[in-house]
Amino acid sequence: MAALTTVFTESCGLLAGARAVGDPIAVLPVLFHLIWRQELSVGLKDGLLSPATPVRPAAVFAKEVGGDAEAAVAG
């Protein structure tokens, strides 16, 4: 969890960040858990979840959408 949080300190593609931490088969479930817990956020405004979907800390995403917590959760 800590390694994923560190990798995604800066916005990074979902699969690239997972690969930076280790084997995606082992890392992706943890990454999705962090997204589910709203510690990390994904931008789905441009389309469905894909390997290139940007992932960033939830606090950063909230600032980008104007500090609206509900909009950040929706994102």
Stockholm file with secondary structure:
# STOCKHOLM 1.0

chainA/1-75         MAALTTVFTESCGLLAGARAVGDPIAVLPVLFHLIWRQELSVGLKDGLLSPATPVRPAAVFAKEVGGDAEAAVAG
#=GR chainA/1-75 SS CHHHHHHTTSCEEHHHHHHHHSCHHHHHHHHHHHHHTTSEEECCTTSSCCTTCEEEEHHHHHHHTTSCHHHHHHC
#=GC SS_cons        CHHHHHHTTSCEEHHHHHHHHSCHHHHHHHHHHHHHTTSEEECCTTSSCCTTCEEEEHHHHHHHTTSCHHHHHHC
//
